[in-house]
Amino acid sequence: MKKTDIYGIADRITNYTNQLDIITELMLINLNNSDISKGNELDHLYFLTDYIKQISHDLYNFSNEIIKE
């Protein structure tokens, strides 16, 4: 695979990471402003936002590993 292809792939992964971060922030803002009572539903939503953050972090690290090679 050409270096330019690798950088293009890494750039796309970084873009996806940024989009996931934005989605997570919007979800957290909505959760903090919501009227959902503390319960299982709210816990599940917070779990999903944490999971999205972890995926975003992993993608970012993967993108950096691609560039290093």
Backbone bond lengths (Angstrom), bond angles and torsions (degrees), N, CA, C in turn:
res aa  C-N    CA-C-N  psi(-1)  N-CA   C-N-CA  omega(-1)  CA-C   N-CA-C  phi
1 M - - - 1.447 - - 1.536 108.53 -
2 K 1.310 116.35 137.06 1.456 121.48 -179.45 1.520 110.81 -70.74
3 K 1.337 115.39 152.53 1.470 120.81 177.49 1.520 111.56 -58.63
4 T 1.338 116.87 -39.47 1.469 119.32 -179.47 1.523 110.60 -64.63
5 D 1.349 116.95 -35.13 1.458 120.61 176.53 1.526 110.86 -65.33
6 I 1.320 115.67 -42.55 1.459 120.61 -179.97 1.526 110.37 -63.13
7 Y 1.323 116.95 -44.45 1.463 119.62 178.75 1.527 111.33 -65.22
8 G 1.329 116.98 -35.57 1.458 120.37 176.86 1.523 111.69 -64.27
9 I 1.331 115.78 -42.00 1.465 120.40 178.25 1.527 110.04 -65.15
10 A 1.313 116.81 -45.30 1.463 120.70 179.29 1.526 110.73 -61.13
11 D 1.319 116.19 -38.53 1.462 120.33 179.44 1.529 110.68 -65.81
12 R 1.314 116.65 -41.72 1.474 120.20 178.39 1.523 110.99 -64.05
13 I 1.337 117.07 -41.31 1.464 120.46 177.86 1.524 110.04 -62.05
14 T 1.326 116.52 -42.28 1.459 120.56 177.94 1.522 111.04 -61.93
15 N 1.321 117.46 -40.08 1.469 120.74 177.29 1.526 110.96 -62.37
16 Y 1.338 116.96 -42.96 1.463 120.40 177.80 1.527 110.57 -63.02
17 T 1.326 115.69 -39.11 1.459 120.57 178.07 1.528 110.42 -60.56
18 N 1.315 116.42 -45.38 1.464 120.21 178.94 1.522 111.51 -62.33
19 Q 1.321 116.58 -39.67 1.464 119.93 178.90 1.526 111.04 -65.56
20 L 1.339 117.27 -40.92 1.460 120.35 176.73 1.522 111.08 -62.72
21 D 1.322 117.10 -40.33 1.467 120.82 177.97 1.524 111.46 -61.71
22 I 1.318 116.33 -42.38 1.466 120.68 179.45 1.527 110.44 -64.89
23 I 1.337 116.97 -43.92 1.460 120.89 178.33 1.529 110.44 -60.30
24 T 1.327 115.84 -43.80 1.460 120.15 179.79 1.516 111.28 -61.39
25 E 1.307 117.40 -45.39 1.458 120.60 179.40 1.527 111.59 -61.54
26 L 1.324 116.70 -41.91 1.466 120.27 177.77 1.527 111.19 -63.53
27 M 1.331 116.08 -41.27 1.465 119.64 177.82 1.523 111.13 -62.15
28 L 1.330 116.53 -43.45 1.462 119.72 -179.52 1.532 111.76 -65.81
29 I 1.319 116.58 -39.74 1.467 119.59 177.04 1.524 109.80 -60.94
30 N 1.329 116.57 -45.36 1.461 120.20 179.39 1.516 112.15 -66.03
31 L 1.322 117.24 -38.20 1.461 120.12 178.31 1.528 111.27 -64.82
32 N 1.311 115.54 -42.92 1.463 119.28 -178.79 1.527 111.85 -67.89
33 N 1.315 117.37 -24.85 1.463 121.32 179.48 1.527 112.97 -98.36
34 S 1.324 116.91 1.33 1.463 119.68 -174.10 1.527 111.15 -82.33
35 D 1.326 114.73 165.93 1.458 122.17 176.86 1.525 111.70 -101.57
36 I 1.337 116.00 13.53 1.459 119.74 -179.88 1.525 108.09 -67.66
37 S 1.315 115.66 128.12 1.462 119.05 178.58 1.518 110.01 -69.92
38 K 1.313 114.50 155.64 1.459 118.63 177.46 1.518 108.18 -64.13
39 G 1.295 116.09 119.63 1.455 120.92 -178.65 1.495 110.60 -172.21
40 N 1.308 115.51 -167.41 1.465 120.26 -177.44 1.517 112.41 -61.45
41 E 1.315 117.00 -40.63 1.469 120.38 -177.75 1.530 110.60 -61.34
42 L 1.304 116.57 -45.30 1.462 120.80 179.26 1.526 110.52 -65.99
43 D 1.326 117.12 -41.01 1.466 120.76 177.59 1.522 111.43 -60.50
44 H 1.333 116.25 -40.24 1.467 120.25 178.83 1.528 110.81 -64.69
45 L 1.314 116.87 -39.42 1.463 120.10 179.72 1.528 111.21 -66.98
46 Y 1.332 116.54 -41.18 1.465 119.06 176.81 1.528 110.48 -65.38
47 F 1.335 117.06 -37.61 1.461 120.05 176.24 1.529 110.56 -59.98
48 L 1.345 116.53 -44.49 1.462 120.48 -179.94 1.523 111.66 -62.93
49 T 1.317 117.77 -40.08 1.472 118.81 178.91 1.524 110.55 -66.35
50 D 1.331 117.51 -39.50 1.463 120.10 176.72 1.522 111.09 -64.36
51 Y 1.331 115.94 -38.57 1.462 120.77 179.42 1.528 110.70 -65.88
52 I 1.311 117.26 -41.28 1.468 121.29 177.46 1.525 109.97 -62.91
53 K 1.329 116.97 -41.52 1.463 120.10 177.56 1.522 111.02 -60.31
54 Q 1.342 116.89 -41.37 1.459 120.81 -179.86 1.523 110.98 -65.25
55 I 1.330 117.28 -43.33 1.464 121.12 177.60 1.524 110.04 -61.34
56 S 1.314 116.56 -43.47 1.458 121.26 179.15 1.529 110.50 -60.76
57 H 1.305 116.35 -44.75 1.468 121.48 179.53 1.537 110.37 -62.52
58 D 1.335 116.39 -44.01 1.462 120.34 179.59 1.532 111.69 -64.29
59 L 1.331 116.57 -41.06 1.466 120.10 177.39 1.526 111.31 -63.25
60 Y 1.313 116.44 -41.06 1.467 120.53 178.73 1.528 110.03 -60.95
61 N 1.330 116.73 -46.26 1.464 120.20 178.80 1.521 111.53 -63.79
62 F 1.326 117.00 -39.40 1.463 121.06 177.72 1.525 111.11 -62.88
63 S 1.324 115.65 -41.24 1.470 120.54 177.69 1.524 110.15 -60.02
64 N 1.323 116.82 -43.29 1.463 120.00 178.13 1.522 112.73 -64.88
65 E 1.328 117.12 -36.34 1.458 120.37 177.57 1.525 111.50 -65.46
66 I 1.329 116.61 -37.66 1.470 120.56 179.20 1.529 109.63 -62.38
67 I 1.311 116.69 -43.26 1.464 121.07 -178.09 1.529 111.21 -66.01
68 K 1.331 117.27 -35.79 1.460 121.54 -177.68 1.524 112.23 -65.70
69 E 1.329 117.21 -30.14 1.473 120.38 -175.68 1.494 112.63 -74.17
